[in-house]
Amino acid sequence: MAKILIIDDDVTFCLMLKALLEKSGYKVSSVFSTAEAKRKIEKQNFEIVFTDLRLPDTSGMELIKLIKKKAPKTQIIMMTGYADIATAIESIKKGAFNYIPKPLNPDEVLNLVREALDQAEGVASEENQDYSSLSGYFEGVSRPAQSLKEYIDLVSPTPMSVLIVGESGTGKEYAARKVHELSKRADKPFVAVDCGAIPSELVASEFFGHVKGSFTGAISDKTGYFEAASGGTLFLDEVGNLSYNTQIQLLRVLQERHVKPVGSNQEIPIDVRVIAATNEDLLKAHEKGRFREDLYHRLNEFQLNIPPLRERKTDILLYANHFLEQANSYLQKSVDGFDENVERAFIDYHWPGNLREMKNIVKRATLLARGKFITKKEIPAELFKQNSDDFALFSQTNEVQAIQRALKTTDYNKSEAARLLKIDRKTLYNKLKYYNISLPD
Ligand SMILES: Nc1ncnc2c1ncn2[C@@H]1O[C@H](COP(=O)(O)OP(=O)(O)OP(=O)(O)O)[C@@H](O)[C@H]1O
């Protein structure tokens, strides 16, 4: 029986929602403040948390962070008045499952609960599939993909720290796991840390561990990430989100190669390779005073750049088919491929969420597909909207740059490049000649 926690300072409302959910067979607890909620979440596992967006003792956003930290698999449903819908949408970006406007409609509530439980099941089994091994790893054939592979092969066996730079969803964590797998540390742990998700008051204890009784709530000894990754690899995801203070502590550990758990006098030697990832320019963050230059250089002994999907057009359909195969086996379906309209739309789309976005779109479409091929009907409409394509030629000054970028993006395929530039092949040839743009052999 799924366990649900309701957090709302409106006592009557809490009791009504509790009664509705209990009638449908769920086991429900309710609390009226964040402080109480924290205690409950520490002690018990909940499949779903319903919480009000505005609570007297903390913001709903803070609460999402905390729940995601303590219980990453718990699905969070935000309850909100109409005035707060923008914030509610923001909460989904932060990891909430969905929001529901107040006053609640009982059918909507029960539907949402079922959806949240279904998704939680999906996520759990998929995580196992993805993380038990990297068998789903796919390299791509474009030039940027090939040089990424070359660099990964080169740096993996070395002890060098690696900084992986790329937009969200491009596969930074996947690349980090690949580096670990190809390193001499492959049979030791790979510990991934989402640097943005750790509440600041817990950072030291999470990284370095603590001893029992060192602060309220330290009910037993805790092993920190560094010790847990001993002999293996520590992956610091979104490293730009670490506070300045934590950056100092981290740098010290990396230089001195030992940690001191909170509340302990004992220094524990550590042997850990660090791989960090970021989707922002850390040198710019440094200029703004948010990131320490010394730590940047310590992490950036070698840099891997993962290009966004829109800049490796030749890989797009290969990845789409790769994800289709995965989705077929995951959903026990046998969809053959994508129809021509969908393929075209995939190539033209700008993929702001990169591989993660594509994987989700393909999985959903595979589930919905009725025939042998995925059609426009199963794909979100935004993929078919006319791109405000920044390749379009609008002035002489940007022409050379735009042509060069289009060529690079398409791996120097002139027909594809002409299509991106919205000119015909012949015009492209003329322009190449006119501007004296040469192509690699
Ligand atoms: N090389 C790859 N082959 C196959 N699938 C991949 C590859 N890289 C990434 N993916 C898929 O894309 C998803 C996103 O990858 P990953 O989590 O590594 O991205 P990320 O860049 O670390 O994202 P974020 O910046 O949001 O943390 C993964 O779940 C994985 O399924």
The ligand as a Gaussian input file, in Angstrom:
#p B3LYP/6-31G(d) Opt

LIG

0 1
 N       26.474000       8.379000     -24.936000
 C       25.213000       8.100000     -24.628000
 N       24.611000       7.005000     -25.158000
 C       23.335000       6.719000     -24.872000
 N       22.555000       7.457000     -24.077000
 C       23.087000       8.555000     -23.525000
 C       24.442000       8.926000     -23.770000
 N       24.703000      10.058000     -23.096000
 C       23.566000      10.378000     -22.452000
 N       22.589000       9.482000     -22.712000
 C       21.199000       9.533000     -22.209000
 O       20.850000      10.883000     -21.941000
 C       20.428000      11.031000     -20.581000
 C       21.118000      12.252000     -20.004000
 O       22.500000      11.959000     -19.793000
 P       23.315000      12.520000     -18.555000
 O       22.523000      12.422000     -17.288000
 O       24.644000      11.884000     -18.583000
 O       23.394000      14.054000     -19.003000
 P       24.027000      15.284000     -18.234000
 O       24.728000      16.100000     -19.259000
 O       24.844000      14.789000     -17.071000
 O       22.744000      16.042000     -17.750000
 P       22.617000      17.214000     -16.625000
 O       23.434000      18.356000     -17.088000
 O       21.163000      17.535000     -16.643000
 O       23.093000      16.601000     -15.341000
 C       20.818000       9.753000     -19.840000
 O       19.761000       9.297000     -19.070000
 C       21.100000       8.757000     -20.921000
 O       20.004000       7.911000     -21.041000

